Amino acid sequence: MAQRSKVETLPSSVREWLDRALTERNFSGYRELEALLHEKGYRIGRAQISRYGQKVQRRFAAIREATEMARIITEGAEDDQDKRSEAIIATIQADILTALIDVREASDEDMLPAERASLLAKVGKSIATLTHSSVSLKRYQTEVREKIAARLDALELEATQQGKGHVSLETLKRVREEIYGIIT
């Protein structure tokens, strides 16, 4: 069984203090943190604090990404181009990348080679599935943009040929420039 990190064995109040100190110092100043922990009676080296800091930093990044994903998902009711799925896929990709980094960084004491190989195989399969989903989503988004462009072209042609279409040519041009510009 792998040994737990000295940082992880700290009392929760000290670990919470360390988390705050790491973020306040922008994940730097590890020598100072080592000295402060020593003053509190804990002998934890700079390298161990640095490794722990990297884990905390990745956790915070994941929280920021999840928050951004939630914002994108809840933005607006309509989702013709499936931006919500795009946000979800991006978040899952980030999570898989984080898991892959964790597996690769784990020492042989933390994880047996056979266990590492099994996890890497699972990550590989997840990446393949996710890549397929991403490609399908991009194809769908391209189809939506092409349909919008074709419909706008048809409306412009109708407006110029009949002169009295449902929508004026000026309005269609404005839609193409202002609204469609956002979609592309």
Residue pairs with C-beta under 8 A, 6 or more apart in sequence:
2 107
2 109
2 110
2 111
3 109
5 48
5 51
5 52
6 42
6 43
6 44
6 48
7 15
7 18
7 44
7 48
7 49
7 51
7 52
8 15
8 52
10 18
10 42
10 44
14 37
14 40
14 42
18 33
18 37
18 49
18 52
19 56
21 33
21 36
22 33
22 52
22 53
22 56
22 57
23 56
23 60
25 32
25 33
27 53
27 54
27 56
27 57
30 46
30 49
30 50
30 53
31 46
33 46
33 49
34 44
34 45
34 46
34 49
37 43
37 44
37 49
58 98
58 101
61 94
62 94
62 95
62 98
65 90
65 91
65 94
66 91
68 87
69 87
69 88
69 90
69 91
72 83
72 84
72 87
73 84
73 87
73 88
75 83
80 144
81 140
81 141
81 144
81 145
81 183
82 137
82 140
82 141
85 133
85 137
86 137
86 141
89 130
89 133
89 134
89 137
92 130
93 130
93 134
96 123
96 126
96 127
96 130
99 119
99 123
100 120
100 123
103 111
103 116
103 119
103 120
103 123
106 116
111 119
144 183
145 183
145 184
148 180
148 183
149 180
152 172
152 175
152 176
152 180
155 165
155 166
155 167
155 172
156 169
156 172
156 173
156 176
158 165
158 166
159 165
159 167
159 168
159 169
159 172
160 169
